[in-house]
Amino acid sequence: MEWETVIGLEIHAQLNTKSKIFSAASTQYGKKPNSQACVVDLGLPGVLPVLNVEAVNKAIKFGVAINAHINQRNVFDRKNYFYPDLPKGYQISQMDWPIVGEGKIEITLDNQTKIVGITRAHLEEDAGKSIHDMFDDNTAIDLNRAGIPLLEIVSEPDMRSAKEAVVYAKKIHTLVQYIDICDGNMQEGSFRCDANVSIRPKGQKELGTRAELKNINSFKFLERAINLEVGRQQDILEEGGKIVQETRLYDSMKHETRSMRSKEEANDYRYFPDPDLLPVEISDELLEKIRQTLPELPAQKKERFVAELGLGDYDADVLTSQKPLADYFEAMLEYHTGNAKLCANWVMGELSASLNKYQIDIQNSPITAQALSLLISRIGDDTISGKAAKDVFKAMWNSEDSADKIIQAKGLKQMTDMGEIEAIVEQVIANNAPQVVQFKSGNDKILGFLVGQIMKLTAGKANPKQVNELLRKKLS
Amino acid sequence: MHTKTIVKLAQNLKDKDFSCVELTQHYLNRINQSDLNAFITVADELALAQAQVADDKISLGNVSILTGIPYAHKDIFCTKGVKTSAGSKMLDTFISPYDATISQKLNQADLVMLGKTNMDEFAMGSSNENSFYGAVKNPWNHLKIPGGSSGGSAASVAGGLSCFATGTDTGGSIRQPASLCGITGLKPTYGRISRYGMIAYASSLDQAGPMTKTAQDAAIVLNVMAGFDEKDSTSAEQKVPDYTTNLNDSIKGLIIGLPKEFFSSGLDDEVASNIMAAVKEFEVMGAIVKEVSLPNSAYAIPAYYIVAPCECSSNLSRLDGVRYGYRTKDAKNLEDLYLRSRSEGFGEEVKRRIMIGAYALSAGYYDAYYLKAQKVRHLISDDFKKVFEQVDVIMGPVSPTTAFDLGSVKDPVSMYLADIYTLSANLAGLPAMSIPAGFVQNLPVGLQLIGNYWSESKLLNIAHQFQLQTDWHSKTPQEC
């Protein structure tokens, strides 16, 4: 039987506010356990939450960026369940009245464009962390993460393959960084994906029973986990079995998913409006103000790169696909107003290759945008050849030195003294009489040999184009 | 000196008739000799240190009317460095690392905190018998309950163990014990006083307030307690007037509404006649009395006993034995830790309300219970709204009876009926008071005043005028 995969994603994006969503504690990552948990985060008796307006503003920013409906009156609810890293015994979240309502995202895969519906996006607080491997018999609890604002972005079950799911997730990942509401760091858990996966016979309308996959912390794992789950479900159904609605944990080490809890075991969260918080009222003015402050979005940036910089569709797409990449490229243009296409080639070519090879994020590139743009300027002004530039790039990667310093040190500067080049050209003509005769009798190919001789004598520092022209002139 | 009001003690302290340390020591001695069980914690050392600071300020002439006045703080308010138990085994070992906003304000006013008063566990109860620390006795008759949940606070003021006390009122917990102990108690409008640091029972109903000897004292204390707090999103950004300014306004022409529902069956005849006599007194003072109706008040009890348990079932979830408070010994696993810590740490009534609340919030029941109860709240509020278009204040009994015998009411539902006249004000968020209005067999009767939103000044004015004409509030039990 032919099966169709149906996927919906729940993305948790930590909002990059300075303080937590309901307390004044800092949200900084990687601090000493429990050093950033104040009395409110600890859930002491008597403490009360106070909403961080910045978190609301960032959620609105997301909503307007995807042209979603904003619920100008939205409500915080309590989601009740017991867990040691949930200090109050409930998570403050939004149930019936999320801040962001329906919206949509356009994705492109293999030149096919499709729309993925966003069901909603709501604000909630993150839980703390349970650490099971710190002490032999005890679980340790770190509440530094407790209360960090999260925007949970829920999609419609509109994706039909693991690849589509990844494209969608990357699209959201790019967007939240563009609009500066989330740092997008997946290793640190700032951006997390849960996938709801089901399959159904091709052509069938109603959805199959789904499993929710959790603990996915990279796009690579997202694709793997979904494909694994699709395979598991197919095996069950083809053997006449039934899918159980459950939550499954993805284990990237063992490359397997295993059941966490079934629907029957699921908590009854006993949602009700949090009486400690007033409903959030968003004025038309605030909405408009945030709309005005929205930065250029990926699609707009891509259009501009094509229209104003003359980049090709593909290049513009790649350069805008990640905010840090686009930032780097645009920073280069600030220093190097000349050839955008040349800059694009270098960023997507040499730089990306090296970054990939050494697994370095572009934000941490050993060669800054300014340094790279200087190098490219030296190609543009004919100081060095493109080939020599690649050597300079390698040297820059491994040292702090500027392109100019390296060019100088390695003596890579092209010869610009026409008289000197001319002398060498004449010397080569004189020393290679038989080849000159061949050329003059119509063997055009022999010119390459002569150029090669000249380049050898100039140690490669002459401009081949200039040499070529000069040689032809002398021989004509 | 322990029968004196804030106003009188402030004069004595200013005139140096006695020092604040002497006054504090006097109260501490009385507390230590008392068998009312009004206090869970007596803060001797802290109180004497605060008294010394007050004396120093008094000698410099740098004083307010509250400087050095010894008071008792309900054990539901977090007090930094002092045990804060909420009357529960669950928090028997809990020393709060922070101050409630109220505690902070009272400290800043240079008051002297004598200790933390006994209360029904997590403010759930109407008799103060639901305390891990044992029942409190009514100073007027040691065989009677003092009312609850602020029973320790009421007994402390009535029994001459503190000049005034703080209380909290979720369904009548200030007014009912004030009534049964013969003192003045005010529950302000919801949002008037910060709830930050006040251990939550039912967040949408809880409101702190003063428990004092007189309305004038209540106005003085409210001046310090009231105000917006950025740490409490439900506190109101409403200007705080000087509540003492209008105390002496004439109440001639005041229109009093008597809701017929507050005088129906279940109300003790003698209590009723005391209430009517008090109303008569107001008529003599020039007030006009009207009969009014609050048709939905009959649903106050069922609505309250859905809303409050729902909220408390969630509010008390943080007491899980993980981070602080009571933890069972030798838990086998996480579930066992939760189950036994909570089963052993909470008392019966608290567990009952958690169970009711968790049930009512369950999937499939939410609409039928919680949502319905919220709708009833709106109806009750609307009733009041209509009535306040015709009258300035509503009067009636606080409690259907005077204080009953300790141990006599065993059925929880019968106990819930003790709050029949007080719940509506909480559900609607209105300010309400209890003032002494007579005695039945040497047990105090309280008159309830319910005002419109933010009308605390008016209520205090009405109560003060009554207290100028009567002396019920200055009667003291034998032990004083």
Boltz contact constraints between the chains, C-beta under 6 A:
constraints:
  - contact:
      token1: [A, 39]
      token2: [B, 98]
      max_distance: 6.0
  - contact:
      token1: [A, 43]
      token2: [B, 318]
      max_distance: 6.0
  - contact:
      token1: [A, 45]
      token2: [B, 199]
      max_distance: 6.0
  - contact:
      token1: [A, 46]
      token2: [B, 78]
      max_distance: 6.0
  - contact:
      token1: [A, 46]
      token2: [B, 100]
      max_distance: 6.0
  - contact:
      token1: [A, 46]
      token2: [B, 197]
      max_distance: 6.0
  - contact:
      token1: [A, 46]
      token2: [B, 198]
      max_distance: 6.0
  - contact:
      token1: [A, 46]
      token2: [B, 199]
      max_distance: 6.0
  - contact:
      token1: [A, 48]
      token2: [B, 196]
      max_distance: 6.0
  - contact:
      token1: [A, 48]
      token2: [B, 232]
      max_distance: 6.0
  - contact:
      token1: [A, 50]
      token2: [B, 233]
      max_distance: 6.0
  - contact:
      token1: [A, 78]
      token2: [B, 314]
      max_distance: 6.0
  - contact:
      token1: [A, 80]
      token2: [B, 314]
      max_distance: 6.0
  - contact:
      token1: [A, 82]
      token2: [B, 338]
      max_distance: 6.0
  - contact:
      token1: [A, 84]
      token2: [B, 322]
      max_distance: 6.0
  - contact:
      token1: [A, 88]
      token2: [B, 318]
      max_distance: 6.0
  - contact:
      token1: [A, 89]
      token2: [B, 317]
      max_distance: 6.0
  - contact:
      token1: [A, 89]
      token2: [B, 318]
      max_distance: 6.0
  - contact:
      token1: [A, 89]
      token2: [B, 320]
      max_distance: 6.0
  - contact:
      token1: [A, 90]
      token2: [B, 314]
      max_distance: 6.0
  - contact:
      token1: [A, 90]
      token2: [B, 317]
      max_distance: 6.0
  - contact:
      token1: [A, 268]
      token2: [B, 362]
      max_distance: 6.0
  - contact:
      token1: [A, 268]
      token2: [B, 363]
      max_distance: 6.0
  - contact:
      token1: [A, 270]
      token2: [B, 361]
      max_distance: 6.0
  - contact:
      token1: [A, 272]
      token2: [B, 361]
      max_distance: 6.0
  - contact:
      token1: [A, 272]
      token2: [B, 370]
      max_distance: 6.0
  - contact:
      token1: [A, 275]
      token2: [B, 203]
      max_distance: 6.0
  - contact:
      token1: [A, 275]
      token2: [B, 204]
      max_distance: 6.0
  - contact:
      token1: [A, 275]
      token2: [B, 311]
      max_distance: 6.0
  - contact:
      token1: [A, 276]
      token2: [B, 203]
      max_distance: 6.0
  - contact:
      token1: [A, 277]
      token2: [B, 233]
      max_distance: 6.0
  - contact:
      token1: [A, 278]
      token2: [B, 233]
      max_distance: 6.0
